[in-house]
Amino acid sequence: MTNWGIIGLGKIARQFADDLRLLPNARLHAVASTSQARADAFATEFGAAHAYGRYEDIVHCPNLDVV
């Protein structure tokens, strides 16, 4: 399983997260935004285990493979 992260949660990120659901060996593991509330909402909607309100914090996420 490859654990993906997304930085910046706009329209393209939403499409990318939706497409990740189609891949059998990929999952959205973490997201980062400039707003913690937006990160939390996006993580809840797409099933990400981790949500960060600062872009730089995602680099410390455990088990993250690709951003």
N, C-alpha and C positions, 0 to 999 in steps of 0.2 A: 504494500500500500504506500502510495506517495502522498505525503501531507503537504498541501498547498497553502500559501498565504497570499492575501491580496492587500496592497497598500493603495489607498484612495478608493472610495466606494461610490463612484458615479455610475453612469449608464453602461459603460463598457465593462466595469467590474461586475455589475449585476448580470449581464449576459454571460460573462466568463463563469461566474459562480453557478449559474443555471446549467451551462454546458458541462461543468465538472460532474454534475449529477449523472451524466450519461456514460461516464468512464468507469469501468468496473474496478480499476486499481488506483483510483484517485479520490481524494476527499478534501473538502475545504476545512482546514484545521485552524486558521487564524486570520483575522482581518484587522486593519488599522485605518483610522481616520483621524482627522483633527478634532473630532467630537466624540467623546466617549458614548454619548447617547446614540449617535448614529452608528457607531461600531457595534454597540450592544444590539440594536434593532436588526442590523444586517446579519450579525452572527446568529441571532435567533431565527430569522427568516430562512437562512441557508444552512443551518446546523453546524456552524463553526464552534469549536470548543473554546476558543480564545478570542477576545475582543480588546483592542487597545485604542486609547484615545489620543495617542501620540505615535507618529510614524516610526520613530526610532525605537520604540519599545518592542516592536514585533521581532527584532533581531535576537531577543532573549527568550523567545518562545521555545519551550521544549519540544523536541521531536518534529520540528518544522524542516521540511526538505527543500522546498522551492518557494520563492516569492516572486 
